[in-house]
Amino acid sequence: MLENTFCHFPGIGLKTEAKLWNAGVLTWDDLEKDAPAGGSWPVGPGRLATARSLLDACRTALDAGDARVFYRDLPPQEQWRIFPHFRHSAAYVDIETTGTGCGMDHITTIALYDGREVKTYVHGRNLEDFVDDIAAYDLLVTFNGKCFDVPFIEREFNCTLDQAHIDLRFVLKAAGIGGGLKKVEHQLGLSRGDLDGVDGYWAVLLWKEFEATRDETVLETLIAYNVEDVIALELLAATAFNLHLERTPFAHRRLDTPLPGLNPFAASTAVLDTIRRRYFY
């Protein structure tokens, strides 16, 4: 899709891009031809010259796997176009925190899924390993991560996550699927099994329970919940890409929608019942 994209060039917006497509200018290569089939360019000579001058840099960035170039230059609502080109180096990330809201919050667990395996990080154990591990990926995919997860991570670890970043909360909303992550999953027919109905407040309570008891079953239940927040993000990213693609001349290039990844951690129904009785009944 990136090689069919022109709206990242200066002076070319979505309307002009659509005019180029309608004129038969569908690829970067087409932009270098003498004239489109209609005989005239739907873009002024100055903007056309500027776009042409940037083509080699775009090709180099794409060949080198530098997603940041396109992330920087694409309109925010069009950053979904990055996904298929850098899917092989994507990290689906979610954090849980203490959630006190008093300025002393810290991260309790982090889940990272790359479409192949799940990695987890726990406060007081291996949380700091996340910073080194995430550096291996070129693309971050989150749900509301631009507002919450990434700023929290950068503040806690005093680091900068400079990867390209697709926040599915906004990408899906622009495609007509709104709401929080669990609501979106429900709209798409996804189930979390024993963890259906468990939300971020439960994660706060589970960490509190773990700190009080040091019960590893409680911790595994929390991690299982955290992992559920990432293993469906690849499916959601592919779904969002396909929905946006339908509005272009390239709808035939739909991505196959993967199944959610397998969760290697299991939530304890006994632990969930304990939390439910203690805090909700």
Short mmCIF file of the C-alpha atoms (twelve columns), coordinates in Angstrom:
data_MODEL
# 
_entry.id   MODEL 
# 
loop_
_atom_site.group_PDB 
_atom_site.id 
_atom_site.type_symbol 
_atom_site.label_atom_id 
_atom_site.label_alt_id 
_atom_site.label_comp_id 
_atom_site.label_asym_id 
_atom_site.label_seq_id 
_atom_site.Cartn_x 
_atom_site.Cartn_y 
_atom_site.Cartn_z 
_atom_site.pdbx_PDB_model_num 
ATOM 1   C CA . MET A 1   0.000   0.000   0.000   1 
ATOM 2   C CA . LEU A 2   2.859   2.414   0.677   1 
ATOM 3   C CA . GLU A 3   3.987   2.192   -2.943  1 
ATOM 4   C CA . ASN A 4   0.482   3.334   -3.917  1 
ATOM 5   C CA . THR A 5   0.599   6.212   -1.455  1 
ATOM 6   C CA . PHE A 6   1.132   9.875   -2.345  1 
ATOM 7   C CA . CYS A 7   -0.413  11.742  0.594   1 
ATOM 8   C CA . HIS A 8   2.900   11.733  2.461   1 
ATOM 9   C CA . PHE A 9   4.431   14.059  -0.127  1 
ATOM 10  C CA . PRO A 10  4.358   17.813  0.623   1 
ATOM 11  C CA . GLY A 11  1.329   19.529  -0.846  1 
ATOM 12  C CA . ILE A 12  -0.505  16.322  -1.742  1 
ATOM 13  C CA . GLY A 13  -3.505  15.631  0.456   1 
ATOM 14  C CA . LEU A 14  -6.063  12.855  0.376   1 
ATOM 15  C CA . LYS A 15  -8.240  14.548  -2.243  1 
ATOM 16  C CA . THR A 16  -5.311  15.061  -4.611  1 
ATOM 17  C CA . GLU A 17  -4.155  11.510  -3.986  1 
ATOM 18  C CA . ALA A 18  -7.621  10.263  -4.973  1 
ATOM 19  C CA . LYS A 19  -7.442  12.345  -8.158  1 
ATOM 20  C CA . LEU A 20  -4.094  10.745  -8.991  1 
ATOM 21  C CA . TRP A 21  -5.562  7.278   -8.494  1 
ATOM 22  C CA . ASN A 22  -8.587  8.167   -10.633 1 
ATOM 23  C CA . ALA A 23  -6.216  9.366   -13.369 1 
ATOM 24  C CA . GLY A 24  -4.495  5.984   -13.384 1 
ATOM 25  C CA . VAL A 25  -1.484  7.071   -11.339 1 
ATOM 26  C CA . LEU A 26  -1.495  4.129   -8.937  1 
ATOM 27  C CA . THR A 27  2.154   3.599   -7.983  1 
ATOM 28  C CA . TRP A 28  5.344   5.512   -7.334  1 
ATOM 29  C CA . ASP A 29  6.570   4.271   -10.722 1 
ATOM 30  C CA . ASP A 30  3.524   5.832   -12.403 1 
ATOM 31  C CA . LEU A 31  4.467   9.168   -10.866 1 
ATOM 32  C CA . GLU A 32  7.665   9.177   -12.915 1 
ATOM 33  C CA . LYS A 33  5.951   8.685   -16.274 1 
ATOM 34  C CA . ASP A 34  5.465   11.513  -18.757 1 
ATOM 35  C CA . ALA A 35  1.746   11.941  -18.163 1 
ATOM 36  C CA . PRO A 36  -1.225  9.896   -16.927 1 
ATOM 37  C CA . ALA A 37  -3.675  8.310   -19.321 1 
ATOM 38  C CA . GLY A 38  -5.942  11.361  -19.193 1 
ATOM 39  C CA . GLY A 39  -3.195  13.533  -20.614 1 
ATOM 40  C CA . SER A 40  -2.683  15.949  -17.706 1 
ATOM 41  C CA . TRP A 41  -1.524  15.742  -14.121 1 
ATOM 42  C CA . PRO A 42  -4.087  16.466  -11.383 1 
ATOM 43  C CA . VAL A 43  -1.289  18.094  -9.380  1 
ATOM 44  C CA . GLY A 44  0.705   21.238  -10.086 1 
ATOM 45  C CA . PRO A 45  4.208   21.018  -11.596 1 
ATOM 46  C CA . GLY A 46  5.912   22.255  -8.432  1 
ATOM 47  C CA . ARG A 47  4.316   19.670  -6.174  1 
ATOM 48  C CA . LEU A 48  4.864   16.988  -8.798  1 
ATOM 49  C CA . ALA A 49  8.562   17.837  -8.999  1 
ATOM 50  C CA . THR A 50  8.859   17.765  -5.203  1 
ATOM 51  C CA . ALA A 51  7.159   14.372  -4.987  1 
ATOM 52  C CA . ARG A 52  9.378   12.941  -7.700  1 
ATOM 53  C CA . SER A 53  12.480  14.232  -5.928  1 
ATOM 54  C CA . LEU A 54  11.504  12.254  -2.817  1 
ATOM 55  C CA . LEU A 55  10.775  8.930   -4.504  1 
ATOM 56  C CA . ASP A 56  14.281  7.518   -4.189  1 
ATOM 57  C CA . ALA A 57  14.351  8.328   -0.469  1 
ATOM 58  C CA . CYS A 58  10.990  6.579   -0.045  1 
ATOM 59  C CA . ARG A 59  12.181  3.486   -1.882  1 
ATOM 60  C CA . THR A 60  15.365  3.427   0.177   1 
ATOM 61  C CA . ALA A 61  13.427  3.731   3.439   1 
ATOM 62  C CA . LEU A 62  11.045  0.951   2.432   1 
ATOM 63  C CA . ASP A 63  13.883  -1.351  1.360   1 
ATOM 64  C CA . ALA A 64  15.794  -0.581  4.571   1 
ATOM 65  C CA . GLY A 65  12.768  -1.282  6.760   1 
ATOM 66  C CA . ASP A 66  12.633  2.261   8.151   1 
ATOM 67  C CA . ALA A 67  8.999   2.638   9.135   1 
ATOM 68  C CA . ARG A 68  9.695   5.927   10.889  1 
ATOM 69  C CA . VAL A 69  9.996   7.815   7.593   1 
ATOM 70  C CA . PHE A 70  6.423   6.967   6.634   1 
ATOM 71  C CA . TYR A 71  5.126   7.354   10.183  1 
ATOM 72  C CA . ARG A 72  6.586   10.861  10.251  1 
ATOM 73  C CA . ASP A 73  5.218   11.961  6.879   1 
ATOM 74  C CA . LEU A 74  1.815   10.268  6.650   1 
ATOM 75  C CA . PRO A 75  -1.281  12.057  7.985   1 
ATOM 76  C CA . PRO A 76  -2.119  10.448  11.359  1 
ATOM 77  C CA . GLN A 77  -5.387  9.015   10.037  1 
ATOM 78  C CA . GLU A 78  -3.480  7.228   7.262   1 
ATOM 79  C CA . GLN A 79  -0.767  5.533   9.310   1 
ATOM 80  C CA . TRP A 80  -2.641  2.221   8.982   1 
ATOM 81  C CA . ARG A 81  -0.931  1.939   5.590   1 
ATOM 82  C CA . ILE A 82  2.347   1.110   7.320   1 
ATOM 83  C CA . PHE A 83  1.091   -2.156  8.811   1 
ATOM 84  C CA . PRO A 84  1.565   -4.832  6.104   1 
ATOM 85  C CA . HIS A 85  5.041   -3.628  5.171   1 
ATOM 86  C CA . PHE A 86  6.373   -3.839  8.733   1 
ATOM 87  C CA . ARG A 87  4.127   -6.523  10.186  1 
ATOM 88  C CA . HIS A 88  7.090   -8.911  10.370  1 
ATOM 89  C CA . SER A 89  8.757   -6.543  12.860  1 
ATOM 90  C CA . ALA A 90  5.723   -5.445  14.856  1 
ATOM 91  C CA . ALA A 91  5.408   -5.572  18.630  1 
ATOM 92  C CA . TYR A 92  1.914   -5.610  20.121  1 
ATOM 93  C CA . VAL A 93  2.264   -4.065  23.573  1 
ATOM 94  C CA . ASP A 94  0.109   -3.455  26.639  1 
ATOM 95  C CA . ILE A 95  0.893   -2.503  30.226  1 
ATOM 96  C CA . GLU A 96  -0.863  -2.815  33.565  1 
ATOM 97  C CA . THR A 97  -0.218  -0.396  36.430  1 
ATOM 98  C CA . THR A 98  -0.935  0.040   40.121  1 
ATOM 99  C CA . GLY A 99  -3.702  2.453   39.121  1 
ATOM 100 C CA . THR A 100 -3.788  4.518   42.312  1 
ATOM 101 C CA . GLY A 101 -4.032  7.810   40.450  1 
ATOM 102 C CA . CYS A 102 -1.983  9.597   43.104  1 
ATOM 103 C CA . GLY A 103 1.145   10.252  41.063  1 
ATOM 104 C CA . MET A 104 2.997   7.281   42.551  1 
ATOM 105 C CA . ASP A 105 1.771   4.684   40.073  1 
ATOM 106 C CA . HIS A 106 4.179   2.257   38.494  1 
ATOM 107 C CA . ILE A 107 3.958   -0.475  35.888  1 
ATOM 108 C CA . THR A 108 3.132   -3.891  37.310  1 
ATOM 109 C CA . THR A 109 3.290   -6.064  34.191  1 
ATOM 110 C CA . ILE A 110 3.937   -5.670  30.473  1 
ATOM 111 C CA . ALA A 111 2.864   -8.058  27.728  1 
ATOM 112 C CA . LEU A 112 4.592   -8.112  24.336  1 
ATOM 113 C CA . TYR A 113 3.396   -10.235 21.423  1 
ATOM 114 C CA . ASP A 114 5.109   -10.254 18.027  1 
ATOM 115 C CA . GLY A 115 2.772   -12.541 16.118  1 
ATOM 116 C CA . ARG A 116 4.871   -15.564 17.039  1 
ATOM 117 C CA . GLU A 117 5.593   -15.576 20.758  1 
ATOM 118 C CA . VAL A 118 4.523   -13.847 23.956  1 
ATOM 119 C CA . LYS A 119 6.971   -12.150 26.289  1 
ATOM 120 C CA . THR A 120 5.980   -10.879 29.723  1 
ATOM 121 C CA . TYR A 121 7.641   -8.585  32.223  1 
ATOM 122 C CA . VAL A 122 6.884   -8.226  35.933  1 
ATOM 123 C CA . HIS A 123 7.714   -5.439  38.376  1 
ATOM 124 C CA . GLY A 124 10.462  -6.509  40.755  1 
ATOM 125 C CA . ARG A 125 11.582  -9.347  38.489  1 
ATOM 126 C CA . ASN A 126 12.402  -8.622  34.871  1 
ATOM 127 C CA . LEU A 127 10.505  -5.427  34.043  1 
ATOM 128 C CA . GLU A 128 13.641  -3.549  32.975  1 
ATOM 129 C CA . ASP A 129 14.358  -6.153  30.279  1 
ATOM 130 C CA . PHE A 130 11.497  -4.701  28.250  1 
ATOM 131 C CA . VAL A 131 13.501  -1.648  27.186  1 
ATOM 132 C CA . ASP A 132 16.195  -3.756  25.522  1 
ATOM 133 C CA . ASP A 133 13.718  -6.218  24.024  1 
ATOM 134 C CA . ILE A 134 11.435  -3.614  22.450  1 
ATOM 135 C CA . ALA A 135 14.381  -2.058  20.611  1 
ATOM 136 C CA . ALA A 136 14.410  -5.077  18.279  1 
ATOM 137 C CA . TYR A 137 11.089  -4.052  16.697  1 
ATOM 138 C CA . ASP A 138 10.373  -1.419  14.044  1 
ATOM 139 C CA . LEU A 139 6.647   -0.991  14.657  1 
ATOM 140 C CA . LEU A 140 4.578   -0.664  17.825  1 
ATOM 141 C CA . VAL A 141 0.912   -1.621  17.754  1 
ATOM 142 C CA . THR A 142 -1.227  -0.740  20.764  1 
ATOM 143 C CA . PHE A 143 -4.768  0.070   21.777  1 
ATOM 144 C CA . ASN A 144 -4.810  3.568   23.311  1 
ATOM 145 C CA . GLY A 145 -1.043  3.332   23.672  1 
ATOM 146 C CA . LYS A 146 -0.383  6.834   22.394  1 
ATOM 147 C CA . CYS A 147 -2.402  8.247   25.277  1 
ATOM 148 C CA . PHE A 148 -1.436  5.794   28.014  1 
ATOM 149 C CA . ASP A 149 1.015   2.933   27.541  1 
ATOM 150 C CA . VAL A 150 3.862   4.617   25.660  1 
ATOM 151 C CA . PRO A 151 3.970   7.833   27.750  1 
ATOM 152 C CA . PHE A 152 3.860   5.713   30.916  1 
ATOM 153 C CA . ILE A 153 6.689   3.469   29.695  1 
ATOM 154 C CA . GLU A 154 8.836   6.416   28.637  1 
ATOM 155 C CA . ARG A 155 8.324   8.143   31.970  1 
ATOM 156 C CA . GLU A 156 8.989   5.064   34.094  1 
ATOM 157 C CA . PHE A 157 12.105  3.942   32.241  1 
ATOM 158 C CA . ASN A 158 13.321  7.419   31.232  1 
ATOM 159 C CA . CYS A 159 13.545  6.227   27.635  1 
ATOM 160 C CA . THR A 160 12.145  7.099   24.225  1 
ATOM 161 C CA . LEU A 161 10.245  4.599   22.110  1 
ATOM 162 C CA . ASP A 162 10.945  6.056   18.693  1 
ATOM 163 C CA . GLN A 163 9.404   3.312   16.569  1 
ATOM 164 C CA . ALA A 164 6.515   3.935   14.233  1 
ATOM 165 C CA . HIS A 165 3.341   3.453   16.267  1 
ATOM 166 C CA . ILE A 166 -0.130  2.402   15.147  1 
ATOM 167 C CA . ASP A 167 -2.719  3.050   17.855  1 
ATOM 168 C CA . LEU A 168 -5.679  0.861   16.957  1 
ATOM 169 C CA . ARG A 169 -8.100  2.778   19.139  1 
ATOM 170 C CA . PHE A 170 -8.061  5.650   16.665  1 
ATOM 171 C CA . VAL A 171 -7.506  3.611   13.504  1 
ATOM 172 C CA . LEU A 172 -10.517 1.408   14.244  1 
ATOM 173 C CA . LYS A 173 -12.696 4.341   15.263  1 
ATOM 174 C CA . ALA A 174 -11.939 6.017   11.922  1 
ATOM 175 C CA . ALA A 175 -13.051 2.786   10.243  1 
ATOM 176 C CA . GLY A 176 -16.363 2.774   12.126  1 
ATOM 177 C CA . ILE A 177 -15.536 0.484   15.061  1 
ATOM 178 C CA . GLY A 178 -15.515 2.487   18.276  1 
ATOM 179 C CA . GLY A 179 -15.271 1.775   21.987  1 
ATOM 180 C CA . GLY A 180 -12.717 0.251   24.305  1 
ATOM 181 C CA . LEU A 181 -10.697 -2.838  23.499  1 
ATOM 182 C CA . LYS A 182 -13.118 -5.320  25.054  1 
ATOM 183 C CA . LYS A 183 -16.081 -3.734  23.271  1 
ATOM 184 C CA . VAL A 184 -14.228 -3.869  19.956  1 
ATOM 185 C CA . GLU A 185 -13.346 -7.531  20.498  1 
ATOM 186 C CA . HIS A 186 -16.975 -8.279  21.352  1 
ATOM 187 C CA . GLN A 187 -18.150 -6.572  18.141  1 
ATOM 188 C CA . LEU A 188 -15.804 -8.867  16.217  1 
ATOM 189 C CA . GLY A 189 -17.082 -11.976 17.993  1 
ATOM 190 C CA . LEU A 190 -14.005 -12.591 20.128  1 
ATOM 191 C CA . SER A 191 -14.207 -14.174 23.569  1 
ATOM 192 C CA . ARG A 192 -11.741 -14.173 26.445  1 
ATOM 193 C CA . GLY A 193 -13.213 -17.221 28.136  1 
ATOM 194 C CA . ASP A 194 -12.845 -17.047 31.916  1 
ATOM 195 C CA . LEU A 195 -11.536 -13.485 31.570  1 
ATOM 196 C CA . ASP A 196 -14.665 -12.137 29.877  1 
ATOM 197 C CA . GLY A 197 -15.858 -9.170  31.933  1 
ATOM 198 C CA . VAL A 198 -12.467 -8.614  33.565  1 
ATOM 199 C CA . ASP A 199 -11.099 -5.120  32.944  1 
ATOM 200 C CA . GLY A 200 -8.230  -2.855  33.927  1 
ATOM 201 C CA . TYR A 201 -9.609  -2.278  37.421  1 
ATOM 202 C CA . TRP A 202 -9.365  -5.996  38.029  1 
ATOM 203 C CA . ALA A 203 -5.693  -5.810  37.042  1 
ATOM 204 C CA . VAL A 204 -5.158  -3.238  39.792  1 
ATOM 205 C CA . LEU A 205 -6.919  -5.485  42.308  1 
ATOM 206 C CA . LEU A 206 -4.996  -8.575  41.205  1 
ATOM 207 C CA . TRP A 207 -1.674  -6.817  41.730  1 
ATOM 208 C CA . LYS A 208 -2.831  -5.632  45.148  1 
ATOM 209 C CA . GLU A 209 -3.803  -9.206  46.006  1 
ATOM 210 C CA . PHE A 210 -0.474  -10.531 44.776  1 
ATOM 211 C CA . GLU A 211 1.481   -8.013  46.843  1 
ATOM 212 C CA . ALA A 212 -0.486  -9.052  49.923  1 
ATOM 213 C CA . THR A 213 -0.236  -12.821 49.421  1 
ATOM 214 C CA . ARG A 214 2.733   -13.413 47.064  1 
ATOM 215 C CA . ASP A 215 0.528   -16.117 45.583  1 
ATOM 216 C CA . GLU A 216 1.927   -17.058 42.162  1 
ATOM 217 C CA . THR A 217 -1.528  -18.135 41.002  1 
ATOM 218 C CA . VAL A 218 -2.741  -14.579 41.496  1 
ATOM 219 C CA . LEU A 219 0.209   -13.247 39.519  1 
ATOM 220 C CA . GLU A 220 -0.395  -15.704 36.693  1 
ATOM 221 C CA . THR A 221 -4.033  -14.610 36.539  1 
ATOM 222 C CA . LEU A 222 -2.914  -10.997 36.203  1 
ATOM 223 C CA . ILE A 223 -0.394  -11.897 33.505  1 
ATOM 224 C CA . ALA A 224 -3.020  -13.960 31.681  1 
ATOM 225 C CA . TYR A 225 -5.269  -10.900 31.626  1 
ATOM 226 C CA . ASN A 226 -2.427  -8.670  30.409  1 
ATOM 227 C CA . VAL A 227 -1.583  -11.122 27.628  1 
ATOM 228 C CA . GLU A 228 -5.222  -11.197 26.492  1 
ATOM 229 C CA . ASP A 229 -4.842  -7.480  25.800  1 
ATOM 230 C CA . VAL A 230 -2.162  -8.122  23.150  1 
ATOM 231 C CA . ILE A 231 -2.804  -11.481 21.475  1 
ATOM 232 C CA . ALA A 232 -5.783  -10.186 19.472  1 
ATOM 233 C CA . LEU A 233 -4.118  -6.941  18.360  1 
ATOM 234 C CA . GLU A 234 -2.671  -8.471  15.186  1 
ATOM 235 C CA . LEU A 235 -6.170  -9.579  14.196  1 
ATOM 236 C CA . LEU A 236 -7.504  -6.093  14.969  1 
ATOM 237 C CA . ALA A 237 -4.702  -4.452  12.977  1 
ATOM 238 C CA . ALA A 238 -5.428  -6.611  9.927   1 
ATOM 239 C CA . THR A 239 -9.155  -5.925  10.295  1 
ATOM 240 C CA . ALA A 240 -8.570  -2.177  10.494  1 
ATOM 241 C CA . PHE A 241 -6.267  -2.281  7.476   1 
ATOM 242 C CA . ASN A 242 -8.864  -4.126  5.399   1 
ATOM 243 C CA . LEU A 243 -11.655 -1.749  6.398   1 
ATOM 244 C CA . HIS A 244 -9.624  1.276   5.365   1 
ATOM 245 C CA . LEU A 245 -8.453  -0.461  2.204   1 
ATOM 246 C CA . GLU A 246 -12.056 -0.786  1.034   1 
ATOM 247 C CA . ARG A 247 -12.112 2.992   0.551   1 
ATOM 248 C CA . THR A 248 -9.264  2.841   -1.983  1 
ATOM 249 C CA . PRO A 249 -8.832  1.282   -5.450  1 
ATOM 250 C CA . PHE A 250 -6.810  -1.496  -3.813  1 
ATOM 251 C CA . ALA A 251 -9.530  -3.357  -1.910  1 
ATOM 252 C CA . HIS A 252 -8.512  -6.587  -3.653  1 
ATOM 253 C CA . ARG A 253 -5.306  -6.605  -1.584  1 
ATOM 254 C CA . ARG A 254 -7.031  -7.525  1.650   1 
ATOM 255 C CA . LEU A 255 -4.906  -9.137  4.311   1 
ATOM 256 C CA . ASP A 256 -5.748  -12.557 5.664   1 
ATOM 257 C CA . THR A 257 -7.099  -12.107 9.169   1 
ATOM 258 C CA . PRO A 258 -5.108  -14.203 11.660  1 
ATOM 259 C CA . LEU A 259 -6.530  -15.973 14.651  1 
ATOM 260 C CA . PRO A 260 -5.662  -14.471 18.035  1 
ATOM 261 C CA . GLY A 261 -2.410  -15.790 19.443  1 
ATOM 262 C CA . LEU A 262 -2.431  -18.505 22.091  1 
ATOM 263 C CA . ASN A 263 -2.234  -17.360 25.690  1 
ATOM 264 C CA . PRO A 264 0.459   -19.385 27.498  1 
ATOM 265 C CA . PHE A 265 -0.893  -18.252 30.870  1 
ATOM 266 C CA . ALA A 266 -4.096  -19.404 32.544  1 
ATOM 267 C CA . ALA A 267 -6.417  -17.367 34.718  1 
ATOM 268 C CA . SER A 268 -7.492  -19.071 37.921  1 
ATOM 269 C CA . THR A 269 -11.253 -19.138 38.318  1 
ATOM 270 C CA . ALA A 270 -10.722 -19.494 42.077  1 
ATOM 271 C CA . VAL A 271 -8.673  -16.296 42.141  1 
ATOM 272 C CA . LEU A 272 -11.250 -14.487 40.020  1 
ATOM 273 C CA . ASP A 273 -14.030 -15.661 42.341  1 
ATOM 274 C CA . THR A 274 -12.070 -14.383 45.348  1 
ATOM 275 C CA . ILE A 275 -11.627 -10.950 43.780  1 
ATOM 276 C CA . ARG A 276 -15.271 -10.888 42.722  1 
ATOM 277 C CA . ARG A 277 -16.538 -11.699 46.233  1 
ATOM 278 C CA . ARG A 278 -14.149 -9.326  47.960  1 
ATOM 279 C CA . TYR A 279 -14.656 -6.260  45.808  1 
ATOM 280 C CA . PHE A 280 -17.849 -6.594  43.790  1 
ATOM 281 C CA . TYR A 281 -20.435 -8.365  45.981  1 
# 
